[in-house]
Amino acid sequence: MKTVKYLLFGLVILVLAAPPLYHLFFRIALPEYAGGLSLEGLSEPVEVHTDEFGIPHVFAKNEQDLFFAQGYLTARERLFQMDLARLAGRGELSSVLGEVTLEKDKFLRTVGFYRRAQEVMDSLPPRTAQAILDYTRGVNAYIETVEYLPREYLFLGARPQEWTPEDSVVITLLMSYSLTRSKKIDLVLHQIGQKAGEEVLAALIPSYPEFAPTLTGAKPASFDQGPQEAMLTDASSRKGPGINDFFDMEIPASNWMIFSGSWTKSGKPLFAGSPDLEPTLPALFYIMHLNGGDYNVMGGALPGCPGIGPLGFNGDIAWSAVNGRGDELDYFIEKTNPDEPGQYLTEDGYKDFALISETIRVKDEDEFKELPLEIKVSRHGPIISEVMPLAPENCAMQWAALNIEKPWDIHGLLAMNRASNFDEFRQALSNVKTMNLNLGYADKNGNIGWQFTASPPIRKSGGGALPVPGWTGRHEWTGFIPFEKLPFDYNPEKGYTASFNNEPGNAPYHLTNYYLFERAIRFDEIIRELGDQKVDQSKIMEMQTDTISVVAKRWKPLVLEACENAEGVNECRDLIKAWNCGVNVDSCAATVFNVFYYKMMENTLRDEVGDQIWSEELSQPYLYYVPDLALTKILHDPDHAFFDDAGTPTVKENRNDIVIRSLKQTKEVLEDLLGDDPAQWQWGRVHQMHFNHPLGSKLPMLNLKPIPTQGSHHTINSGFWDWDPENPFRMRSGGVIRMAVDFSRGDKATIVSPPGQSGHYLSPYYANQAQLWAEGRQAPMHYTDAKSLAQILTLNPI
């Protein structure tokens, strides 16, 4: 009995001690935000004022100390995030995470991101190279001096390697690749053509509608696709597993809105920006204010890279990026020599593949195994058939970032941080050659404008929408459209400008098939609704969070007409009838419409493209706009062949039949998901943002509780969602960083980047911006009054 008493006593002590030990384990790694630190590598003291949201305002006396401090401060909040990113760029994820990431590493090594990063670093101008070196020294100062590493390293049994300058460069290349629209859709379209035929393919290849708004108001550029010879090639089935979702962080629904003084209450420009990406935890960007040397800039920094990235404000100018959606990546199907598989055919005969041998280190419990990887490279680029889903056999990937001279994106972004006028802004962006962006601009002198970046290839023929034969020489790239010819605008006559990933309207040549337009239509509606009303900062922030769906407005009368006398759809029909088409968290009609529209697309197109392509590709959020656009094209053709269900050969369905079928299925889905009471079908119950940690599947306490969110694919307040049977409507992307600036009151500028600044679990800054963001609010930037912030950390030189 005495032994049992001791055991029970010990158990009670363990239970009582567990919560404090749990908190101690995580809190011991949290950084201090006040006091002093002595660091080797600084030449002068650096002051860091941290605000109530964990945003650091860094004041240094020179550029070298500024970037050293930025590297140090970013690493102490985001080292594990930075480490995963650079391991991805190196193709070394498996050395830490094991075999689960082996296929990712194979892809990353095959493309050669790190090989390219090494070439870029060797070529950079001295000032930019020095900034990267100083940043690198700061990161390593943290790695070398930190007493308690981020807790993730303990769970993985790993330690961070020394940071290198190439690690910073490769992170920008990964971002550039993530912004490349055609990397997946070209292969999906190819498979549709192979399995469904040319007629279906022609209907599904995206093109910009004549009625859709352009940035300049001009008619969209037309493009004749011409013969698509890839349709005639022999494509094999999928070859081996490919990478999963690591590179899905596209900007599918970003926006910026800019008004000159003629439209504003203050008479000064108003600027609002919202790059939309897949959410990450910690946040994709790290908000910082950098003041030192020629820099006084604030915005979203990409962890691992010096300076401020695609959204920022420096007192003179403000900028924000949307995905330019250009097509800078093509696939070429090579024909190998049947007698010598190490050769491929060209118009001048056979040539040898270049061969690259690499070794991938894979963690296997406490040991490592080394796996050889042989990479074949043709004149068009690496052969990616074994590492990319849907790629045909002997398929090479030609990506502009691997071919262009001086891909100095970091150099261009740092110069933009220092720019004070539109000429300097454009000159800086002339060096941004791999990131596919459209950057909006405003300045304190009243000017507004925008500029596209990237390196669109000039093709001998074709538009790059499909893989083409590599042996004919008829689709070769002959160069790149020079920066001077890329679309831009300055002080448009109408006095405002806004981008929603839509076409510029002033490019006479083909740039891409992949522009969006629905949210641009909604913005035009808002402008008309304004009438003579002047705009202020609260109004432009209201526009950022607008939830009206023009797609719902377009379909609402058709649904009501089709279902007027239909049975079994009364509840759904009545909700839509009384709805203002706002996709809000408390709206039940919003839930009904989003289910209905998904089912409408599925019932219209699944039988045309086949079950596999629909379920694995076209139904995914990153390709949602393809069936959406196809439906828009046939909207007013009620007897179009696509509405006829191939599964019912004795019956010819029309649009109304599919509308009724889809609405009946909607009711079944929602009853199974949310119950029989339509009053309980609120959008916020199903449409929620998930901020999940990279290790969250194994350590769920690191994840945040899902947050109900507004919007959908088609609203300015974007909320792309995923049709996952186990978790339908899970939000997949949104405004991961937002900013609003009134140039009459720079002290009132605001910013938000969910979920928070810190990557340390249990930090007060781990998730303190998540709800703020979900409610459409932002935090004060403190751009002009940061010195008054009471929380001060001084970094002192040793």
C-alpha positions in Angstrom: 0.0 0.0 0.0 2.9 2.3 0.8 4.3 1.8 -2.8 0.9 2.6 -4.3 0.7 5.8 -2.2 4.1 6.9 -3.5 3.1 6.2 -7.1 -0.1 8.2 -6.7 1.8 11.0 -5.0 4.3 11.0 -7.9 1.5 11.0 -10.5 -0.2 14.0 -8.8 3.1 15.9 -8.8 3.7 15.1 -12.5 0.1 16.3 -13.4 0.6 19.5 -11.4 4.0 20.1 -12.9 3.1 19.3 -16.5 1.5 22.7 -17.5 4.4 24.8 -16.1 7.0 22.5 -17.8 5.1 22.7 -21.0 5.0 26.5 -21.0 8.6 26.6 -19.9 9.7 24.4 -22.7 8.3 26.8 -25.3 8.7 30.1 -23.6 12.4 29.6 -22.9 13.1 30.2 -26.6 11.2 33.5 -26.9 13.3 36.6 -27.6 13.5 39.7 -25.5 12.2 43.0 -26.9 13.8 45.4 -24.4 17.2 45.8 -22.9 20.5 45.3 -24.6 22.4 42.7 -26.6 26.1 42.7 -27.5 26.8 41.2 -31.0 30.0 40.7 -32.8 29.7 42.1 -36.4 28.2 45.5 -35.7 30.1 48.7 -36.1 27.6 51.0 -34.3 24.7 50.5 -31.9 21.3 49.7 -33.5 18.0 50.6 -31.8 15.0 48.4 -32.3 11.6 49.8 -31.2 8.9 47.1 -31.2 5.2 48.0 -31.3 2.2 46.3 -29.7 1.9 43.8 -32.7 5.6 42.7 -32.6 6.6 44.9 -35.5 10.2 46.0 -35.2 11.4 49.4 -36.3 15.1 49.2 -36.8 17.3 52.4 -36.6 20.9 51.9 -37.7 23.6 54.5 -38.6 24.7 52.8 -41.8 23.5 50.2 -44.3 25.9 47.4 -43.2 24.5 47.5 -39.6 21.0 47.8 -40.9 21.0 44.6 -42.9 23.0 42.8 -40.2 20.3 43.7 -37.7 17.6 42.7 -40.2 19.1 39.3 -40.6 19.6 38.8 -36.9 16.1 40.0 -36.0 14.4 38.0 -38.7 16.3 34.8 -37.7 15.4 35.1 -34.0 11.6 35.2 -35.0 11.6 33.0 -38.1 14.7 30.8 -38.3 12.8 27.6 -38.7 10.7 29.1 -41.5 13.8 30.5 -43.2 15.6 27.1 -42.8 12.8 25.2 -44.5 12.8 27.7 -47.4 16.5 27.5 -48.0 16.5 23.7 -47.6 13.8 23.6 -50.3 15.9 25.8 -52.5 18.9 23.5 -52.0 16.8 20.4 -52.5 17.8 19.2 -49.0 14.5 18.9 -47.2 14.9 15.2 -46.8 18.1 15.7 -44.8 15.8 17.0 -42.0 12.3 15.7 -42.7 13.1 12.3 -44.1 11.7 10.4 -47.0 8.4 12.2 -46.9 10.0 15.1 -48.9 12.2 13.0 -51.2 10.1 13.7 -54.3 10.2 17.4 -53.6 14.0 17.3 -53.4 14.2 15.4 -56.6 12.1 18.1 -58.4 14.1 20.9 -56.8 17.4 19.4 -57.7 16.2 18.6 -61.2 15.2 22.2 -61.9 18.4 23.4 -60.3 17.2 26.3 -58.2 20.4 26.3 -56.1 22.7 25.9 -59.1 21.0 29.0 -60.5 21.2 30.9 -57.2 25.0 30.4 -57.1 25.3 31.8 -60.6 23.2 34.8 -59.7 25.1 35.6 -56.5 28.4 35.6 -58.4 27.0 38.2 -60.8 25.3 40.7 -58.5 26.4 44.4 -58.3 28.6 45.1 -55.3 26.1 47.2 -53.3 23.5 44.4 -53.4 26.0 41.7 -52.8 27.2 43.5 -49.8 23.6 43.9 -48.4 23.2 40.1 -48.8 26.5 39.4 -47.1 25.6 41.7 -44.2 22.2 40.1 -43.8 23.9 36.7 -43.9 26.3 37.8 -41.1 23.3 38.8 -39.0 21.5 35.5 -39.5 24.7 33.6 -38.5 25.2 35.8 -35.5 21.8 34.5 -34.2 22.6 30.9 -35.1 26.0 31.1 -33.3 24.8 32.8 -30.2 21.3 31.6 -29.5 21.0 29.6 -26.3 17.7 27.9 -27.0 17.0 27.1 -30.6 13.4 27.2 -31.9 11.6 24.2 -30.5 11.0 22.6 -33.9 14.7 21.6 -34.0 14.3 19.6 -30.8 11.3 17.7 -32.2 13.2 16.9 -35.4 16.5 16.2 -33.7 18.2 18.7 -36.1 20.3 21.9 -36.0 20.4 24.7 -38.6 23.4 24.9 -40.9 25.3 28.1 -41.4 23.4 30.6 -43.6 25.0 31.4 -47.0 24.4 34.4 -49.4 23.1 31.9 -52.0 20.4 30.9 -49.5 18.9 34.4 -49.7 19.0 34.3 -53.5 17.4 30.9 -53.9 14.4 32.0 -51.8 13.7 34.7 -54.3 13.9 32.1 -57.1 11.4 29.9 -55.2 9.0 32.9 -55.0 9.5 33.5 -58.7 8.6 30.0 -59.5 5.5 30.1 -57.3 4.3 33.1 -59.3 4.6 31.3 -62.7 1.0 30.6 -63.8 1.7 28.0 -66.5 3.7 25.5 -64.5 0.7 23.3 -63.8 -2.1 24.3 -66.2 -0.1 23.7 -69.3 0.2 20.0 -68.4 -3.5 19.8 -67.3 -4.6 21.2 -70.7 -2.3 18.8 -72.5 -4.0 15.9 -70.8 -7.4 17.3 -71.5 -6.5 17.4 -75.2 -5.2 13.9 -75.2 -8.2 12.4 -73.4 -11.1 14.7 -74.4 -10.1 15.9 -77.8 -9.4 19.2 -79.5 -12.9 20.6 -79.3 -13.1 20.3 -75.6 -9.6 21.6 -75.2 -10.3 24.7 -77.4 -13.3 25.5 -75.2 -11.3 25.2 -72.0 -8.0 27.1 -72.9 -8.4 30.4 -71.0 -8.7 33.6 -72.9 -9.5 37.1 -71.8 -13.2 38.0 -72.6 -13.9 41.1 -74.7 -16.3 42.5 -72.0 -13.7 42.2 -69.2 -12.1 45.4 -67.8 -8.4 46.1 -68.5 -6.2 48.4 -66.4 -6.1 51.1 -69.1 -9.7 50.7 -70.3 -8.5 49.6 -73.8 -9.8 46.5 -75.4 -7.9 43.3 -74.4 -5.2 42.2 -76.8 -6.3 39.3 -79.1 -4.1 36.3 -79.9 -4.5 33.6 -82.5 -3.3 30.4 -80.8 -2.4 28.9 -84.2 -1.9 25.2 -84.7 -1.1 23.3 -81.5 1.2 20.6 -82.7 1.5 19.2 -79.2 -2.0 17.7 -79.8 -0.4 15.3 -82.3 2.4 14.0 -80.1 2.4 10.8 -78.2 2.1 11.6 -74.5 2.7 8.9 -71.9 0.7 8.6 -68.8 1.9 10.2 -65.6 5.4 9.2 -64.7 6.1 8.6 -61.0 5.0 10.8 -58.1 5.6 14.5 -58.2 5.9 17.3 -55.7 2.9 18.1 -53.5 1.7 21.5 -52.4 5.0 23.1 -51.5 4.8 25.4 -54.5 1.1 26.3 -54.5 1.7 29.7 -52.9 0.6 31.6 -55.9 -1.1 35.0 -55.8 -4.4 34.0 -57.3 -6.5 37.0 -56.3 -4.4 39.9 -55.2 -5.4 43.5 -55.7 -4.2 47.1 -55.4 -6.4 50.2 -55.7 -5.0 53.7 -56.1 -6.7 57.1 -56.3 -5.1 60.4 -57.2 -6.0 63.5 -55.3 -8.8 64.4 -57.7 -10.8 61.5 -56.2 -9.9 61.9 -52.5 -11.2 64.0 -49.6 -7.6 65.1 -48.8 -6.6 66.0 -52.3 -3.6 63.6 -51.9 -3.3 60.0 -53.3 -4.8 57.0 -51.5 -3.1 53.6 -51.8 -4.3 50.2 -50.8 -2.5 46.9 -51.6 -3.3 43.2 -50.8 -1.1 40.4 -52.2 -3.1 37.2 -51.8 -1.3 33.9 -51.3 -1.8 30.6 -49.5 -1.6 31.3 -45.7 1.4 30.1 -43.8 2.2 29.8 -40.1 4.2 31.8 -39.3 3.1 34.5 -41.8 4.7 34.5 -45.2 6.0 38.0 -44.8 7.7 39.6 -41.8 6.6 43.3 -41.3 9.6 45.5 -40.6 10.6 49.2 -40.7 14.2 49.6 -41.8 15.9 53.0 -41.2 19.6 53.4 -42.0 21.9 54.7 -44.7 19.7 55.6 -47.7 16.8 53.4 -46.4 13.7 54.5 -44.5 11.2 51.8 -45.7 8.5 49.7 -44.1 6.5 46.8 -45.3 6.6 43.0 -45.8 10.0 41.4 -45.9 10.5 37.9 -47.2 12.2 36.0 -44.4 15.6 35.1 -45.6 16.0 38.1 -47.9 17.3 41.6 -47.2 15.1 44.7 -47.6 11.3 45.0 -48.1 9.5 42.9 -50.7 6.4 43.3 -52.8 4.5 45.7 -50.5 6.0 48.7 -48.9 6.1 52.4 -48.1 9.1 54.7 -47.7 7.6 58.1 -47.1 8.0 59.1 -50.7 6.3 56.2 -52.5 4.1 53.3 -51.8 3.9 50.1 -53.8 2.1 46.7 -53.8 2.2 43.7 -56.1 -0.3 41.4 -57.8 0.7 38.4 -59.9 1.2 39.6 -63.4 0.1 36.1 -64.5 2.5 36.1 -67.5 3.5 32.9 -69.2 7.2 32.5 -68.8 7.4 28.7 -68.7 6.9 26.3 -71.6 7.2 22.5 -71.9 8.9 20.9 -74.9 8.5 17.2 -75.6 11.9 15.9 -76.8 12.3 12.9 -79.2 15.1 10.7 -78.1 17.4 8.7 -80.4 16.1 5.1 -80.4 19.7 3.9 -80.8 21.2 6.2 -78.2 18.9 7.3 -75.3 21.4 9.9 -74.3 20.6 12.0 -77.3 17.6 14.0 -78.4 16.5 15.2 -81.8 16.8 18.8 -83.1 16.2 20.4 -86.5 20.0 20.0 -87.0 20.2 16.4 -86.0 20.7 14.6 -82.7 22.4 16.3 -79.7 23.7 14.9 -76.4 21.7 15.6 -73.3 23.8 17.4 -70.7 24.1 15.2 -67.6 24.3 16.4 -64.0 24.9 13.9 -61.2 23.7 14.8 -57.7 23.3 13.0 -54.4 20.3 13.4 -52.1 20.8 12.9 -48.4 17.8 11.3 -46.7 17.3 11.2 -43.0 16.3 7.7 -41.8 15.8 7.8 -38.0 19.3 8.5 -36.6 21.1 7.7 -39.8 21.4 9.1 -43.3 21.2 7.3 -46.6 22.5 8.8 -49.9 20.6 8.4 -53.1 22.1 9.3 -56.5 20.1 11.4 -58.9 21.0 11.8 -62.6 19.6 14.9 -64.3 19.2 15.2 -68.0 19.1 18.7 -69.6 18.2 19.5 -73.2 18.6 22.8 -75.0 15.1 23.7 -73.6 16.0 22.9 -70.0 15.8 20.0 -67.5 13.8 16.9 -68.3 11.1 16.9 -65.6 9.0 13.9 -66.7 9.9 11.8 -63.6 9.3 14.6 -61.1 6.2 16.4 -62.3 2.6 15.1 -62.3 1.0 14.9 -65.7 4.2 15.6 -67.6 4.6 13.5 -70.9 7.6 11.4 -71.4 10.9 13.2 -72.2 9.4 16.6 -71.3 11.8 19.5 -70.8 10.9 22.6 -68.8 12.0 25.9 -70.3 11.6 28.6 -67.6 12.8 32.2 -68.2 14.5 32.4 -64.8 17.0 29.7 -65.9 17.8 31.5 -69.2 17.8 35.3 -68.8 20.9 37.3 -68.2 21.3 39.2 -64.9 18.2 37.9 -63.0 18.9 40.5 -60.3 15.5 40.6 -58.6 17.0 41.3 -55.1 19.0 44.1 -56.6 15.8 45.6 -58.2 13.7 45.3 -55.0 16.4 46.9 -52.9 16.6 49.8 -55.4 12.8 50.1 -55.3 13.1 50.4 -51.5 15.1 53.6 -52.0 13.2 55.1 -54.9 11.6 58.5 -54.5 9.8 58.9 -57.8 8.3 57.0 -60.7 11.4 57.1 -62.9 13.5 55.6 -60.1 10.7 53.1 -59.4 10.8 51.9 -63.0 14.6 51.9 -63.2 14.7 49.7 -60.1 12.1 47.3 -61.5 14.0 46.9 -64.8 16.2 44.5 -62.8 13.2 42.4 -61.6 13.3 39.8 -64.3 12.1 36.5 -62.7 9.2 37.6 -60.5 6.0 37.9 -62.5 4.4 40.9 -61.0 2.3 44.0 -61.7 3.3 46.7 -59.1 1.0 49.6 -58.3 2.6 52.9 -57.4 1.7 56.2 -55.7 3.9 59.0 -54.4 3.7 62.0 -52.1 3.8 64.5 -55.0 0.4 63.2 -56.3 1.5 60.8 -59.0 0.1 57.3 -59.5 0.8 54.4 -61.9 1.9 50.8 -62.3 4.5 48.6 -63.9 4.7 45.0 -65.1 7.9 43.0 -64.4 9.2 39.6 -65.7 10.8 38.3 -68.9 8.1 37.2 -71.3 9.6 35.0 -74.0 9.3 35.8 -77.7 8.2 32.6 -79.4 8.6 31.7 -83.1 5.0 30.4 -83.0 2.3 29.5 -80.5 1.3 31.0 -77.2 2.8 28.6 -74.8 -0.4 27.2 -73.5 0.5 23.6 -74.3 3.6 21.4 -74.5 5.0 21.5 -78.0 7.4 19.3 -80.0 11.0 20.1 -79.2 12.5 18.6 -82.3 11.1 20.9 -85.0 12.6 24.2 -84.0 9.2 25.9 -84.8 8.4 26.9 -81.2 11.8 28.1 -80.1 12.3 31.2 -77.9 14.1 33.9 -79.9 14.6 36.3 -76.9 12.6 38.2 -74.3 10.3 41.2 -74.5 12.6 44.0 -73.3 11.6 45.9 -70.1 10.9 49.1 -72.1 8.1 47.3 -73.9 6.5 45.8 -70.8 3.1 47.4 -69.9 3.0 50.3 -67.6 1.0 53.5 -67.0 1.5 56.8 -65.3 -1.1 59.3 -64.1 -4.0 57.8 -66.1 -6.5 60.4 -67.2 -9.4 58.9 -65.2 -7.5 59.7 -62.0 -7.5 56.2 -60.5 -6.2 52.7 -61.3 -6.7 49.3 -59.8 -5.5 45.8 -60.6 -7.1 42.4 -59.9 -4.8 40.2 -61.9 -6.6 41.5 -65.0 -5.1 42.4 -68.4 -3.2 45.7 -68.8 -4.9 46.6 -72.1 -1.9 48.4 -73.6 0.2 45.4 -74.7 -0.2 44.6 -78.4 1.6 41.3 -78.1 0.6 38.1 -76.3 1.7 37.9 -72.7 -0.5 35.2 -71.2 -3.8 33.2 -71.3 -4.3 33.5 -67.6 -5.6 36.9 -66.6 -8.6 37.2 -64.2 -11.4 39.7 -64.5 -14.4 39.1 -62.1 -13.1 41.3 -59.3 -12.2 44.0 -61.8 -15.9 44.1 -62.9 -16.9 44.5 -59.2 -14.5 47.4 -58.8 -16.0 49.1 -61.8 -19.4 48.8 -60.1 -18.0 50.4 -57.0 -16.7 53.3 -59.0 -20.1 53.8 -60.5 -21.7 53.6 -57.1 -19.4 56.3 -55.8 -20.7 58.9 -58.2 -19.3 62.3 -57.0 -18.4 60.9 -53.5 -14.8 61.5 -52.5 -12.7 58.6 -51.1 -10.8 58.5 -47.8 -8.7 55.8 -46.1 -11.7 54.2 -44.4 -13.5 53.9 -47.8 -10.5 52.3 -49.6 -10.1 49.8 -46.8 -13.8 49.1 -47.1 -13.2 48.4 -50.8 -10.4 45.9 -49.8 -12.9 43.9 -47.9 -15.8 44.1 -50.3 -17.7 40.7 -50.6 -20.1 41.2 -53.4 -19.8 38.4 -56.0 -20.5 39.5 -59.6 -20.7 35.8 -60.6 -23.5 35.3 -58.1 -25.2 38.4 -59.6 -24.8 37.0 -63.0 -26.3 33.6 -62.2 -29.0 34.7 -59.7 -31.7 35.5 -62.3 -30.9 32.3 -64.3 -31.3 30.2 -61.1 -34.6 31.8 -60.2 -35.9 31.4 -63.8 -34.9 27.7 -64.0 -36.2 26.8 -60.5 -39.5 28.8 -60.6 -41.6 25.7 -60.8 -39.1 23.0 -59.8 -39.7 20.7 -56.9 -37.3 20.0 -54.1 -35.3 23.2 -54.3 -37.6 25.7 -52.6 -35.3 26.4 -49.6 -32.3 27.0 -51.7 -34.2 29.1 -54.3 -35.7 31.3 -51.6 -32.4 32.0 -49.9 -30.9 33.0 -53.2 -33.9 35.1 -54.2 -33.6 37.2 -51.0 -29.8 37.5 -51.2 -27.8 40.7 -52.0 -24.9 38.5 -53.4 -22.6 39.4 -50.5 -20.4 36.4 -49.5 -20.5 37.2 -45.7 -19.8 34.9 -42.8 -23.4 35.1 -41.6 -25.0 34.5 -45.0 -26.7 31.2 -45.6 -27.4 32.1 -49.3 -23.7 32.5 -49.8 -23.2 28.9 -48.8 -25.9 27.8 -51.1 -24.6 29.6 -54.1 -21.0 28.5 -53.6 -22.0 24.8 -53.4 -24.4 25.3 -56.3 -21.8 26.9 -58.5 -19.2 24.2 -57.8 -21.8 21.6 -58.7 -22.8 23.5 -61.8 -19.3 23.4 -63.1 -18.9 19.8 -62.2 -22.2 18.7 -63.8 -21.4 20.7 -66.9 -17.7 19.7 -67.4 -16.9 16.4 -65.6 -18.4 14.3 -68.3 -16.4 16.2 -70.9 -12.9 15.9 -69.3 -13.3 12.7 -67.4 -13.4 11.9 -63.7 -9.7 11.9 -63.0 -8.9 15.2 -64.6 -11.9 16.8 -62.9 -11.3 15.5 -59.4 -7.5 15.8 -59.4 -7.0 18.9 -61.4 -9.9 21.2 -62.6 -11.7 21.1 -59.3 -8.6 22.3 -57.4 -8.6 26.0 -56.3 -5.5 26.9 -58.4 -7.4 25.9 -61.6 -10.9 26.9 -60.5 -10.9 29.8 -63.0 -10.6 27.4 -66.0 -14.1 25.8 -65.6 -15.4 29.1 -64.3 -14.4 30.9 -67.5 -15.8 28.0 -69.6 -19.1 28.3 -67.9 -19.1 32.1 -68.4 -18.5 31.6 -72.1 -21.6 29.4 -72.5 -23.7 31.2 -70.0 -26.2 32.6 -72.5 -26.3 29.5 -74.7 -28.8 27.3 -72.8 -28.6 24.5 -75.3 -24.8 24.3 -75.5 -23.5 20.8 -75.9 -21.6 21.0 -72.6 -24.9 21.1 -70.7 -25.9 17.8 -72.2 -24.9 15.0 -69.8 -22.9 12.3 -71.7 -24.0 9.8 -69.0 -27.7 10.0 -70.1 -27.5 9.3 -73.9 -31.3 9.0 -74.3 -31.9 12.5 -72.7 -30.6 15.8 -74.0 -30.2 18.2 -71.0 -30.1 22.0 -71.3 -28.8 24.7 -68.9 -32.0 24.7 -66.8 -31.8 21.0 -66.3 -28.3 21.3 -65.0 -29.2 24.2 -62.8 -32.0 22.3 -61.2 -29.8 19.2 -60.7 -27.1 21.2 -59.2 -29.4 23.0 -56.8 -30.9 19.7 -55.7 -27.4 18.3 -55.0 -26.6 21.5 -53.1 -29.5 20.8 -50.7 -28.2 17.3 -50.2 -24.7 18.4 -49.5 -25.7 21.1 -47.0 -28.1 18.8 -45.2 -25.4 16.2 -44.7 -22.8 18.9 -43.7 -24.8 21.3 -41.6 -28.2 19.8 -40.9 -31.8 20.1 -42.2 -32.4 23.7 -41.0 -31.4 26.2 -43.8 -31.0 28.9 -41.1 -27.9 27.0 -39.9 -26.1 27.1 -43.2 -24.0 30.2 -42.5 -20.9 30.7 -44.7 -18.7 31.2 -41.7 -19.5 27.7 -40.4 -17.7 26.1 -43.4 -15.5 28.8 -45.0 -12.7 29.1 -42.6 -9.0 30.1 -42.8 -6.6 27.4 -41.4 -3.2 28.6 -40.2 -1.3 25.4 -39.9 2.3 25.0 -38.9 4.6 22.9 -41.1 4.8 20.3 -38.3 1.1 20.8 -37.4 0.0 17.4 -38.6 2.3 15.8 -35.9 2.1 18.6 -33.4 -1.5 20.0 -33.7 -1.1 22.4 -30.8 1.1 24.5 -33.1 -1.9 25.1 -35.4 -4.4 27.9 -34.9 -8.1 27.3 -34.4 -9.8 27.8 -37.8 -11.2 31.3 -38.3 -14.5 32.0 -40.1 -13.8 34.3 -43.1 -15.7 36.2 -45.7 -15.4 36.1 -49.4 -14.9 33.6 -52.2 -13.1 33.1 -55.4 -14.9 36.0 -57.0 -14.9 38.7 -54.4 -12.4 41.5 -53.9 -12.0 40.3 -50.3 -10.7 37.1 -51.8 -11.3 33.7 -50.1 -10.3 30.9 -52.5 -11.5 27.6 -51.0 -10.9 24.0 -51.6 -13.6 21.3 -52.3 -12.1 18.7 -50.0 -14.8 16.1 -49.1 -13.4 15.9 -45.6 -13.3 19.7 -45.1 -15.2 21.4 -47.9 -14.8 25.2 -48.3 -11.5 25.3 -46.4 -10.1 28.6 -47.3 -6.9 28.2 -49.4 -5.7 31.8 -49.9 -6.4 35.4 -48.9 -4.8 38.7 -48.3 -1.7 37.5 -46.5 -0.5 41.1 -46.1 -2.5 44.3 -46.6 -1.6 48.0 -46.4 -3.4 51.3 -46.7 -1.7 54.7 -47.1 -3.2 58.2 -47.2 -0.4 60.5 -48.5 -2.0 63.4 -46.6 -1.4 61.6 -43.3 1.5 59.2 -43.5 1.3 58.8 -39.8 -2.1 57.1 -40.2 -0.8 54.4 -42.6 -1.9 50.8 -41.6 -0.7 47.3 -42.3 -1.6 43.7 -41.3 0.0 40.3 -42.0 -1.8 37.3 -40.4 -1.5 35.4 -38.2 1.4 37.2 -36.5 5.0 38.3 -36.5 6.6 35.5 -34.5 7.3 31.9 -35.4 7.6 30.9 -31.7 4.7 29.1 -30.3 3.3 30.8 -27.1 4.8 34.1 -28.2 2.3 37.0 -27.7 3.0 37.8 -31.4 2.3 34.3 -32.7 -1.3 34.9 -33.7 -2.3 38.3 -32.5 -3.0 39.6 -36.1 -5.2 36.7 -37.2 -8.6 38.0 -35.9 -7.7 41.6 -36.7 -7.2 40.5 -40.4 -10.3 38.3 -40.5 -12.4 41.3 -39.4 -10.9 43.5 -42.1 -8.9 45.7 -39.8 -5.3 46.7 -39.8 -2.6 47.8 -37.3 -1.0 51.2 -37.2 2.3 51.3 -39.1 4.0 53.8 -36.7 6.1 54.9 -39.7 6.5 58.4 -38.4 6.4 57.9 -34.7 8.3 54.7 -34.1 10.9 56.4 -31.9 8.2 57.0 -29.4 7.5 53.3 -28.9 8.5 52.3 -25.4 9.7 48.8 -26.0 13.4 49.3 -27.0 16.1 46.8 -27.7 19.6 48.0 -28.3 22.0 45.9 -30.3 25.6 46.9 -29.3 28.8 46.0 -31.1 31.4 44.0 -29.2 
